Amino acid sequence: MPRKIKVLWGICSAIILLGFVVLSYQSTIDRAREAALRQEALVKQEEARKQEERKEGLASFNPIKEIRELNALGKYKEAIELADIAATARPDLAIVQLWWGISLVKSGNKEEALEKFVRAAELDPTDSKTFVYWGLDLSMLGRFDEAIQKYAKAVELEPGNSNAFAYWGAALSQMKQYPAAVEKLEKALNLNPFNADAHDGLVQTLTHQGEYDAAWQAVARARRANITLAEETLQPLAQARPEPAK
């Protein structure tokens, strides 16, 4: 075989071999890519399955009931952790955000709780309870003007909400707007004669206002409703004016 032909044959063979190598390498890359895509799909499927399990798990028990019970037992840390889990599984539920906020308030994390009430109101702007608890949190932080806005919103949504009027009156009393406070507290009691917070708030407000006779009449009214007033409510009144003889 002539030398030129041998060289050409060698070059062709090398090209063919290189082609096989390149095709083999490309095939390996394609298989690796397909394997990676399959693995990614499997991971997504597994995550979706776990998410469904979490949702099914929440459906099999009532997380709000559990959170309430934990709060009642003073186990605020556990209540917060459960609310976090429930919110991860169901980020669309306003009531989970609401009780997460309540649990944070009870644990002393009042500032952190605010964002939960904000989120709850975003998810369900029609629930008056969210605005009542949001207002309470703001009142505890001394932000009474903002709190009153939330109570007013709660009353707009639910005109018969006795607690909203009671806390509204208490906030006004803290701001020394006593006549307006008495008006709201009386409204709360008209809606619910057994509202202990409204009775307490009314006696305190009348005492601060110097209306001692009216305050003792409010005490008698609370007693007729079988409401036990707080000692810190009665003591300042008794010191300012002893209880009238019956």
VEXPABA-614578 format. One record per residue (C-alpha): residue in three letters; x, y, z. Coordinates in steps of 0.1 Angstrom, whole numbers, plus 5000, padded with zeros to 4 digits. Example, Ala and Ser with C-alpha at 12.3 -4.5 7.8 and 13.67 -1.06 7.14 Angstrom:
<node residuo="ALA" xx="5123" yy="4955" zz="5078"/>
<node residuo="SER" xx="5137" yy="4989" zz="5071"/>
This chain:
<node residuo="MET" xx="5000" yy="5000" zz="5000"/>
<node residuo="PRO" xx="5014" yy="5034" zz="4990"/>
<node residuo="ARG" xx="5026" yy="5056" zz="5019"/>
<node residuo="LYS" xx="5001" yy="5084" zz="5011"/>
<node residuo="ILE" xx="4973" yy="5060" zz="5013"/>
<node residuo="LYS" xx="4985" yy="5046" zz="5046"/>
<node residuo="VAL" xx="4987" yy="5081" zz="5060"/>
<node residuo="LEU" xx="4953" yy="5089" zz="5048"/>
<node residuo="TRP" xx="4939" yy="5057" zz="5061"/>
<node residuo="GLY" xx="4955" yy="5064" zz="5095"/>
<node residuo="ILE" xx="4940" yy="5099" zz="5096"/>
<node residuo="CYS" xx="4906" yy="5086" zz="5087"/>
<node residuo="SER" xx="4908" yy="5059" zz="5113"/>
<node residuo="ALA" xx="4918" yy="5085" zz="5139"/>
<node residuo="ILE" xx="4889" yy="5108" zz="5129"/>
<node residuo="ILE" xx="4865" yy="5079" zz="5131"/>
<node residuo="LEU" xx="4879" yy="5069" zz="5165"/>
<node residuo="LEU" xx="4877" yy="5105" zz="5178"/>
<node residuo="GLY" xx="4841" yy="5107" zz="5165"/>
<node residuo="PHE" xx="4832" yy="5076" zz="5185"/>
<node residuo="VAL" xx="4849" yy="5090" zz="5216"/>
<node residuo="VAL" xx="4831" yy="5123" zz="5212"/>
<node residuo="LEU" xx="4798" yy="5106" zz="5206"/>
<node residuo="SER" xx="4804" yy="5083" zz="5236"/>
<node residuo="TYR" xx="4813" yy="5113" zz="5258"/>
<node residuo="GLN" xx="4782" yy="5132" zz="5246"/>
<node residuo="SER" xx="4760" yy="5102" zz="5253"/>
<node residuo="THR" xx="4775" yy="5100" zz="5288"/>
<node residuo="ILE" xx="4767" yy="5137" zz="5294"/>
<node residuo="ASP" xx="4732" yy="5132" zz="5281"/>
<node residuo="ARG" xx="4726" yy="5102" zz="5303"/>
<node residuo="ALA" xx="4740" yy="5121" zz="5333"/>
<node residuo="ARG" xx="4718" yy="5151" zz="5325"/>
<node residuo="GLU" xx="4688" yy="5128" zz="5322"/>
<node residuo="ALA" xx="4697" yy="5111" zz="5355"/>
<node residuo="ALA" xx="4700" yy="5145" zz="5372"/>
<node residuo="LEU" xx="4666" yy="5156" zz="5358"/>
<node residuo="ARG" xx="4650" yy="5123" zz="5370"/>
<node residuo="GLN" xx="4666" yy="5128" zz="5404"/>
<node residuo="GLU" xx="4653" yy="5164" zz="5406"/>
<node residuo="ALA" xx="4618" yy="5152" zz="5396"/>
<node residuo="LEU" xx="4620" yy="5125" zz="5423"/>
<node residuo="VAL" xx="4630" yy="5151" zz="5449"/>
<node residuo="LYS" xx="4601" yy="5174" zz="5439"/>
<node residuo="GLN" xx="4577" yy="5144" zz="5440"/>
<node residuo="GLU" xx="4590" yy="5135" zz="5475"/>
<node residuo="GLU" xx="4587" yy="5170" zz="5487"/>
<node residuo="ALA" xx="4552" yy="5172" zz="5473"/>
<node residuo="ARG" xx="4543" yy="5139" zz="5490"/>
<node residuo="LYS" xx="4557" yy="5152" zz="5524"/>
<node residuo="GLN" xx="4537" yy="5184" zz="5520"/>
<node residuo="GLU" xx="4506" yy="5164" zz="5514"/>
<node residuo="GLU" xx="4513" yy="5143" zz="5544"/>
<node residuo="ARG" xx="4517" yy="5175" zz="5565"/>
<node residuo="LYS" xx="4484" yy="5187" zz="5552"/>
<node residuo="GLU" xx="4467" yy="5154" zz="5559"/>
<node residuo="GLY" xx="4483" yy="5154" zz="5593"/>
<node residuo="LEU" xx="4468" yy="5188" zz="5600"/>
<node residuo="ALA" xx="4435" yy="5176" zz="5588"/>
<node residuo="SER" xx="4435" yy="5147" zz="5612"/>
<node residuo="PHE" xx="4438" yy="5169" zz="5642"/>
<node residuo="ASN" xx="4428" yy="5205" zz="5650"/>
<node residuo="PRO" xx="4460" yy="5226" zz="5654"/>
<node residuo="ILE" xx="4441" yy="5255" zz="5667"/>
<node residuo="LYS" xx="4426" yy="5234" zz="5695"/>
<node residuo="GLU" xx="4460" yy="5221" zz="5703"/>
<node residuo="ILE" xx="4475" yy="5257" zz="5703"/>
<node residuo="ARG" xx="4447" yy="5269" zz="5726"/>
<node residuo="GLU" xx="4452" yy="5241" zz="5750"/>
<node residuo="LEU" xx="4489" yy="5247" zz="5752"/>
<node residuo="ASN" xx="4483" yy="5284" zz="5759"/>
<node residuo="ALA" xx="4458" yy="5275" zz="5786"/>
<node residuo="LEU" xx="4485" yy="5253" zz="5802"/>
<node residuo="GLY" xx="4510" yy="5281" zz="5800"/>
<node residuo="LYS" xx="4531" yy="5262" zz="5775"/>
<node residuo="TYR" xx="4536" yy="5292" zz="5752"/>
<node residuo="LYS" xx="4569" yy="5280" zz="5736"/>
<node residuo="GLU" xx="4552" yy="5248" zz="5725"/>
<node residuo="ALA" xx="4522" yy="5267" zz="5712"/>
<node residuo="ILE" xx="4544" yy="5290" zz="5692"/>
<node residuo="GLU" xx="4563" yy="5260" zz="5677"/>
<node residuo="LEU" xx="4531" yy="5243" zz="5668"/>
<node residuo="ALA" xx="4517" yy="5274" zz="5652"/>
<node residuo="ASP" xx="4549" yy="5277" zz="5632"/>
<node residuo="ILE" xx="4545" yy="5242" zz="5619"/>
<node residuo="ALA" xx="4509" yy="5247" zz="5611"/>
<node residuo="ALA" xx="4516" yy="5280" zz="5593"/>
<node residuo="THR" xx="4543" yy="5262" zz="5572"/>
<node residuo="ALA" xx="4518" yy="5236" zz="5561"/>
<node residuo="ARG" xx="4489" yy="5260" zz="5556"/>
<node residuo="PRO" xx="4502" yy="5295" zz="5550"/>
<node residuo="ASP" xx="4468" yy="5305" zz="5537"/>
<node residuo="LEU" xx="4450" yy="5301" zz="5570"/>
<node residuo="ALA" xx="4444" yy="5334" zz="5588"/>
<node residuo="ILE" xx="4434" yy="5317" zz="5621"/>
<node residuo="VAL" xx="4468" yy="5300" zz="5624"/>
<node residuo="GLN" xx="4485" yy="5334" zz="5621"/>
<node residuo="LEU" xx="4460" yy="5348" zz="5646"/>
<node residuo="TRP" xx="4468" yy="5322" zz="5672"/>
<node residuo="TRP" xx="4505" yy="5324" zz="5665"/>
<node residuo="GLY" xx="4502" yy="5361" zz="5674"/>
<node residuo="ILE" xx="4482" yy="5354" zz="5705"/>
<node residuo="SER" xx="4508" yy="5328" zz="5717"/>
<node residuo="LEU" xx="4536" yy="5353" zz="5711"/>
<node residuo="VAL" xx="4518" yy="5380" zz="5731"/>
<node residuo="LYS" xx="4513" yy="5355" zz="5760"/>
<node residuo="SER" xx="4550" yy="5346" zz="5759"/>
<node residuo="GLY" xx="4559" yy="5383" zz="5761"/>
<node residuo="ASN" xx="4569" yy="5387" zz="5725"/>
<node residuo="LYS" xx="4545" yy="5416" zz="5718"/>
<node residuo="GLU" xx="4565" yy="5433" zz="5690"/>
<node residuo="GLU" xx="4570" yy="5400" zz="5671"/>
<node residuo="ALA" xx="4533" yy="5392" zz="5675"/>
<node residuo="LEU" xx="4523" yy="5423" zz="5655"/>
<node residuo="GLU" xx="4535" yy="5409" zz="5622"/>
<node residuo="LYS" xx="4513" yy="5378" zz="5628"/>
<node residuo="PHE" xx="4482" yy="5399" zz="5633"/>
<node residuo="VAL" xx="4491" yy="5419" zz="5602"/>
<node residuo="ARG" xx="4493" yy="5387" zz="5582"/>
<node residuo="ALA" xx="4461" yy="5374" zz="5597"/>
<node residuo="ALA" xx="4443" yy="5405" zz="5586"/>
<node residuo="GLU" xx="4457" yy="5403" zz="5551"/>
<node residuo="LEU" xx="4445" yy="5367" zz="5548"/>
<node residuo="ASP" xx="4411" yy="5374" zz="5562"/>
<node residuo="PRO" xx="4402" yy="5411" zz="5566"/>
<node residuo="THR" xx="4366" yy="5402" zz="5577"/>
<node residuo="ASP" xx="4375" yy="5386" zz="5611"/>
<node residuo="SER" xx="4368" yy="5410" zz="5639"/>
<node residuo="LYS" xx="4387" yy="5389" zz="5664"/>
<node residuo="THR" xx="4420" yy="5396" zz="5646"/>
<node residuo="PHE" xx="4415" yy="5433" zz="5650"/>
<node residuo="VAL" xx="4405" yy="5430" zz="5687"/>
<node residuo="TYR" xx="4437" yy="5410" zz="5695"/>
<node residuo="TRP" xx="4458" yy="5433" zz="5673"/>
<node residuo="GLY" xx="4444" yy="5462" zz="5693"/>
<node residuo="LEU" xx="4451" yy="5445" zz="5726"/>
<node residuo="ASP" xx="4487" yy="5440" zz="5716"/>
<node residuo="LEU" xx="4491" yy="5476" zz="5706"/>
<node residuo="SER" xx="4475" yy="5487" zz="5739"/>
<node residuo="MET" xx="4500" yy="5466" zz="5758"/>
<node residuo="LEU" xx="4527" yy="5484" zz="5739"/>
<node residuo="GLY" xx="4512" yy="5517" zz="5749"/>
<node residuo="ARG" xx="4502" yy="5526" zz="5713"/>
<node residuo="PHE" xx="4467" yy="5535" zz="5723"/>
<node residuo="ASP" xx="4458" yy="5556" zz="5692"/>
<node residuo="GLU" xx="4467" yy="5527" zz="5669"/>
<node residuo="ALA" xx="4448" yy="5503" zz="5692"/>
<node residuo="ILE" xx="4417" yy="5523" zz="5690"/>
<node residuo="GLN" xx="4418" yy="5522" zz="5652"/>
<node residuo="LYS" xx="4418" yy="5484" zz="5654"/>
<node residuo="TYR" xx="4389" yy="5483" zz="5679"/>
<node residuo="ALA" xx="4369" yy="5506" zz="5657"/>
<node residuo="LYS" xx="4376" yy="5483" zz="5627"/>
<node residuo="ALA" xx="4364" yy="5453" zz="5648"/>
<node residuo="VAL" xx="4332" yy="5471" zz="5657"/>
<node residuo="GLU" xx="4327" yy="5480" zz="5620"/>
<node residuo="LEU" xx="4329" yy="5443" zz="5612"/>
<node residuo="GLU" xx="4309" yy="5432" zz="5642"/>
<node residuo="PRO" xx="4288" yy="5459" zz="5658"/>
<node residuo="GLY" xx="4278" yy="5435" zz="5686"/>
<node residuo="ASN" xx="4313" yy="5428" zz="5697"/>
<node residuo="SER" xx="4312" yy="5436" zz="5734"/>
<node residuo="ASN" xx="4349" yy="5430" zz="5740"/>
<node residuo="ALA" xx="4359" yy="5454" zz="5712"/>
<node residuo="PHE" xx="4339" yy="5482" zz="5730"/>
<node residuo="ALA" xx="4353" yy="5472" zz="5764"/>
<node residuo="TYR" xx="4389" yy="5474" zz="5752"/>
<node residuo="TRP" xx="4382" yy="5506" zz="5732"/>
<node residuo="GLY" xx="4369" yy="5521" zz="5764"/>
<node residuo="ALA" xx="4400" yy="5509" zz="5784"/>
<node residuo="ALA" xx="4423" yy="5525" zz="5758"/>
<node residuo="LEU" xx="4404" yy="5558" zz="5760"/>
<node residuo="SER" xx="4407" yy="5557" zz="5798"/>
<node residuo="GLN" xx="4444" yy="5552" zz="5796"/>
<node residuo="MET" xx="4445" yy="5583" zz="5774"/>
<node residuo="LYS" xx="4425" yy="5601" zz="5802"/>
<node residuo="GLN" xx="4395" yy="5606" zz="5778"/>
<node residuo="TYR" xx="4372" yy="5595" zz="5806"/>
<node residuo="PRO" xx="4337" yy="5606" zz="5793"/>
<node residuo="ALA" xx="4344" yy="5589" zz="5759"/>
<node residuo="ALA" xx="4357" yy="5558" zz="5778"/>
<node residuo="VAL" xx="4326" yy="5556" zz="5799"/>
<node residuo="GLU" xx="4304" yy="5557" zz="5768"/>
<node residuo="LYS" xx="4323" yy="5528" zz="5752"/>
<node residuo="LEU" xx="4323" yy="5507" zz="5784"/>
<node residuo="GLU" xx="4285" yy="5513" zz="5789"/>
<node residuo="LYS" xx="4280" yy="5501" zz="5753"/>
<node residuo="ALA" xx="4300" yy="5470" zz="5760"/>
<node residuo="LEU" xx="4278" yy="5462" zz="5790"/>
<node residuo="ASN" xx="4246" yy="5469" zz="5771"/>
<node residuo="LEU" xx="4258" yy="5443" zz="5746"/>
<node residuo="ASN" xx="4269" yy="5418" zz="5773"/>
<node residuo="PRO" xx="4260" yy="5425" zz="5810"/>
<node residuo="PHE" xx="4284" yy="5398" zz="5821"/>
<node residuo="ASN" xx="4316" yy="5413" zz="5805"/>
<node residuo="ALA" xx="4340" yy="5413" zz="5834"/>
<node residuo="ASP" xx="4366" yy="5435" zz="5816"/>
<node residuo="ALA" xx="4339" yy="5461" zz="5809"/>
<node residuo="HIS" xx="4328" yy="5461" zz="5846"/>
<node residuo="ASP" xx="4364" yy="5465" zz="5857"/>
<node residuo="GLY" xx="4371" yy="5492" zz="5832"/>
<node residuo="LEU" xx="4340" yy="5512" zz="5841"/>
<node residuo="VAL" xx="4348" yy="5512" zz="5878"/>
<node residuo="GLN" xx="4384" yy="5522" zz="5872"/>
<node residuo="THR" xx="4374" yy="5550" zz="5848"/>
<node residuo="LEU" xx="4348" yy="5564" zz="5871"/>
<node residuo="THR" xx="4373" yy="5563" zz="5899"/>
<node residuo="HIS" xx="4399" yy="5582" zz="5879"/>
<node residuo="GLN" xx="4373" yy="5607" zz="5869"/>
<node residuo="GLY" xx="4365" yy="5613" zz="5906"/>
<node residuo="GLU" xx="4329" yy="5601" zz="5902"/>
<node residuo="TYR" xx="4331" yy="5580" zz="5933"/>
<node residuo="ASP" xx="4294" yy="5575" zz="5939"/>
<node residuo="ALA" xx="4289" yy="5564" zz="5903"/>
<node residuo="ALA" xx="4319" yy="5541" zz="5907"/>
<node residuo="TRP" xx="4303" yy="5524" zz="5938"/>
<node residuo="GLN" xx="4271" yy="5521" zz="5918"/>
<node residuo="ALA" xx="4291" yy="5504" zz="5890"/>
<node residuo="VAL" xx="4305" yy="5480" zz="5917"/>
<node residuo="ALA" xx="4270" yy="5471" zz="5928"/>
<node residuo="ARG" xx="4260" yy="5465" zz="5892"/>
<node residuo="ALA" xx="4289" yy="5442" zz="5888"/>
<node residuo="ARG" xx="4281" yy="5423" zz="5919"/>
<node residuo="ARG" xx="4245" yy="5418" zz="5907"/>
<node residuo="ALA" xx="4259" yy="5402" zz="5876"/>
<node residuo="ASN" xx="4281" yy="5379" zz="5899"/>
<node residuo="ILE" xx="4312" yy="5396" zz="5886"/>
<node residuo="THR" xx="4342" yy="5395" zz="5909"/>
<node residuo="LEU" xx="4361" yy="5428" zz="5905"/>
<node residuo="ALA" xx="4399" yy="5428" zz="5907"/>
<node residuo="GLU" xx="4415" yy="5440" zz="5939"/>
<node residuo="GLU" xx="4434" yy="5467" zz="5920"/>
<node residuo="THR" xx="4401" yy="5480" zz="5908"/>
<node residuo="LEU" xx="4384" yy="5482" zz="5942"/>
<node residuo="GLN" xx="4413" yy="5493" zz="5964"/>
<node residuo="PRO" xx="4419" yy="5528" zz="5948"/>
<node residuo="LEU" xx="4381" yy="5535" zz="5950"/>
<node residuo="ALA" xx="4379" yy="5524" zz="5986"/>
<node residuo="GLN" xx="4409" yy="5546" zz="5995"/>
<node residuo="ALA" xx="4393" yy="5576" zz="5978"/>
<node residuo="ARG" xx="4359" yy="5570" zz="5993"/>
<node residuo="PRO" xx="4349" yy="5541" zz="6016"/>
<node residuo="GLU" xx="4320" yy="5520" zz="6004"/>
<node residuo="PRO" xx="4287" yy="5535" zz="6014"/>
<node residuo="ALA" xx="4267" yy="5517" zz="6041"/>
<node residuo="LYS" xx="4239" yy="5496" zz="6027"/>
